[in-house]
Amino acid sequence: MNRKISQVSLFEPLILENCKVQQLIQKFINICMIHGKKTKSRAIVYKTFYCLANENLSMNVITHFVNAIENVKPILEVRKVRISGTTQLVPSIIPKSRQETLALRWILEGALWRRRLTKKNISLDQSLSAEIQDASKKQGFARKKRDDLHKLAESNRSFSHYRWW
């Protein structure tokens, strides 16, 4: 059984410099993965970085990616709590790891949504790079989802005293 050898990425040396960034990129690769095909997912993520590098020559791609994730990370979320027969939405603070996971999921979901809506067939790496650019500018699907979640938590702020965790 012959397997194709994946090309060595240009971004490998940049990723190995910072451990936190490397973990973040690995998490993004794992979230993009479907049916256990990690090589294909890794290729899509690296092509996304390549598209970002071609479009933005002035800024480092990795810092652009980290900046986009920082702009999309939610701080609060609402959880359903049953209180005296009614279900209330109680705002709670999210841990750092869940913030990153939600931000990465929303960016991927926004890219898939963008890919479906466009009339032209664009590849996933192109739609991912466009969504990352929008997220770094504090725009796009992922940022809108974050803002909606924060508005919902703000409107249910009066129930925050029900939080026990």
Secondary structure, DSSP 8 states (H G I E B T S, - for coil): ---------TTHHHHTT-HHHHHHHHHHHHHH--TT-HHHHHHHHHHHHHHHHHH-SSS-HHHHHHHHHHHH--SEEEEEEEETTEEEEEEEE--HHHHHHHHHHHHHHHHHHHHHHSSS---HHHHHHHHHHHHHTT-HHHHHHHHHHHHHHHHTGGGGGG---
